[in-house]
């Protein structure tokens, strides 16, 4: 899996004969997530390790500089990836926030699924409907709703030179 600025992509590959069982287990992540204490702690550890790795990345460093240039009152100026401290070590409040986020945003209309296998198209469709049919239907609040009314993250007026020669 990987998360971009506005979406998360999950993917896996299995042998064709293992697809039905794998699809069932995969669907459970979305239809009935456990968010167990130990699982949440492991995920926080993985996020913290990824954050530590990113500290040495030129891409992440340049992004951090760009964020420093954003309006201080705009969400774009804030810390972006998460670490053990910002995720509170995966404590009970963090787990509650995970459940709330899942209830609000993990809805069928906000997701896309692509499945390929040796099974017929009809068989694949039945597998998807059987496994993902438990996802809540209907609209969810747009993930950007909290930000849509905000001004752009950067001032549109040119700034005076920082140094003169």
Protein Blocks (a to p, Z undefined) as FASTA:
>chain_A
ZZdfkbccddddddfklmmmmmmmmmmmmmmcgkiaklmmmmmmmmmmmmmmmmmpmklm
mmmmmmmmpcfkbmklpcfkbpfklnnnopaklmmmmmmmmmmmmcfklpccddddfbdf
klmmmmmmmmmmmpcgdjdddfklmmmmpccfbdfbdcddfbdZZ
